[in-house]
Amino acid sequence: MFDAAFKALGQMFSPPFRSVLIKSMLLALVMIVLLGVGLYKFLDWLTVSGGLWAESALGASAHTPLSWIIWIASIASALGIVVGGIFLMPAVTAFVGSFFVDEIAEIVERTYYPADPVGTALPLGRSVFEGTKTALIAIAIYLVALPFILFAGLGFLILFIAAAWLLSREYFDLAGMRFRPPEEAKAFRKANQATVFTAGLLIAAFVSIPIVNLATPLFGMAMMVHLHKKLSGRRPSEIGSTRAEAIPGRQPVSRGPSV
């Protein structure tokens, strides 16, 4: 597991990964900015509208204290968006990563396993579906865990464990689906769930580091490609003989050179 993590880290800034890293980081930044601006506008409107309603209900004498409350609420909303942006990075990276997982996996397979055929690329729709599902679950867990952050940091622990569970599932499944039908890939992950989750703790630690976490899709997918290879215990070409036929729309990737 640690060997897989070190290999993933060692490849992060290699020339083949660099273009994927730039595209992934730019898309993640655009999503964070759009979500942040949209959420801020909504909270600002909600705060002002609520203040006007309260003033009309309480009378003009309440204008000054309500102005202070609105000002404090606006600052709290801005800080909440910044904090929320950090905690929602697992959701953002899960969605962003779904556009690049096959490109990342193929680079890893060609670099470290040149004697094996590369995997079969998933249809983009399937990758985006898996990423969107993970992102929505991550947002739901964030909303549930948010109140617990006020209680001795319990929410931070919940979010960390949730990130490990969700991201390990997504990236290991996507790595496995390149060589197995989806149901077989998920069953293989469940059979090795303890190892996969433990590896997910390393991904959760990575996604907890500001700025660096923009590269989470590369680190997570590369690491899980290595872990899937190791847990399979045999050549990917021998895994799931009907993998391509089992998934309509999947197109095989060109094969790497044989050794």
Buried (B, 14 or more C-beta within 10 A) or exposed (E): BEEBBEBBBEBBEEEBBEEBBEBBBEBBEEBBEEBBEEBBEEBBEEBEEBBEEBBEEEEEEBEEEBEEBBEEBBEEBBEBBEEBBBBBBBBBBBBBBBBBBBBBBBBBBBBBBEEBBBBBBBBEEBBBEBBBBBBEBBBEBBEEBBEBBEEEEEBBEBBBBBBBBBBBBBBBBBBBBBBBBBEBBBEBBEEBBEBBBEBBBBBBBBBBEEEEBBBBBBBBBBBBBBBBBEBBEEEBBEBBEEBBEBBEEBEEBEEBEEE
